[in-house]
Amino acid sequence: MRSIWNGSISFGLVTIPVKTYSATDRTSSVSFVRIHEKDGAPVQYRKICELDGEEVPNEEVGKGYQPPGDDTIVPITDDDLSRLPMPTAKTLSILSFVDPTGIDPLQMDKSYYLAPNGAAAAKPYTLLREALEHHRKVAIGKVAMRGRESLAMLRAHAGALVMHQLLWPDQIRPATDVVPDDVEIRENEMTLAETLMDSLGELDPAELHDDYREAVEELVAAKLEGTEPAAPASAASGAQVIDLTAALEKSVQAARGGDGGTTSEPASVTSLRGRKAAKKSTAGSGAARKSGTTKQAAARESGATATKKTAAKKTAARKTASAKKTSTASQGGTGRTKAASKRTTQKSTAKSATEKSTGAKPTAKTATTKKTTARRTATKKTGRRSSA
């Protein structure tokens, strides 16, 4: 790399000679040249003097300063600038050491690597770098480069000192015109947003690349080969109203490895007219869901009624079978009683017939039984008379 500025860092009474190298490379970004569309020839940039209309060569182009609100242009030469009382013309003068979080990223402009200029500068250079790392501070100073003074920030990075040119505070525009009105954020929305932030994981810088530059290179290669470039995948058009909470939930599921029912179509917020139509559509779908719910409830009630009827029929059948069984058992018992009585009668008749036929006298047991029966009959008759 070629050094673009040589100077020194003033650190109290310590002076560190340094060389400055650009820390960024903008040549890799896509850039186009202007051409004449009729014949494809490049269009040259020529410096034309507005007074005589003639082209001015580069060696005759100088500097001038035009005060605000004035048409007068004052010529300024390099000798004029070199005689200015500017202590930061060749020195980065450190003013303070501050916490890195106190620097607004909006102030950061260009970045440069600083390298020690000479062997004698290696030790103080390393000391400043180690002190910044150990104390977790950044240095703020002023430096003049390429004809203008600017704020600068020094920090340790990857074993080197990095200088960031900073914009002056009055060069940062206020954000009052872009801040939205008061918006209420629910607690669950904030929780889902933080969960999504945690679910996305860490970023691998090696996986970052310029998709636009690759697409341009493929387009140029196709044109050089005389073929048509591949048509890009068409993105889904048409905005749709989204539910912020639902979108956050689906995003969390997608970040954790599940699709969550998401689709490849991007979601955005529609205008008010689209919002009304969406509300009508939502109401219609809500009515359909309500109708479907009512039908399902009716079907469940019908099924419950049929179940109850079936249970009642089964109970009645069980009762009827039990009654039949009881009746059958009762009839069987009555029949057995009648049969036993009939057999007893037949035995008594047979016994009487036998006694008559044989002319046998009654036994003592039989006579005793008859006497006992006669006494009971007389007692009953006496009781009846007394009652009368």
DALIN-V30208 format. One record per run of one state. SS is the DSSP state (@ for helix, = for strand, . for the rest). FROM is the first residue (numbers start at 1). TO is the last residue. If there is no record, write none. Layout:
ss from to
SS FROM TO
SS FROM TO
This chain:
ss from to
. 1 4
= 5 11
. 12 13
= 14 22
. 23 34
= 35 35
. 36 41
= 42 42
. 43 47
= 48 48
. 49 54
= 55 55
. 56 57
@ 58 60
. 61 62
= 63 66
. 67 72
= 73 76
. 77 77
@ 78 82
. 83 90
= 91 98
. 99 99
@ 100 102
. 103 104
@ 105 107
= 108 116
. 117 120
@ 121 135
. 136 137
= 138 145
. 146 147
= 148 157
. 158 159
= 160 166
. 167 168
@ 169 171
. 172 186
@ 187 199
. 200 204
@ 205 207
. 208 210
@ 211 225
. 226 239
= 240 240
. 241 243
@ 244 255
. 256 267
= 268 268
. 269 271
@ 272 358
. 359 363
@ 364 387
. 388 388
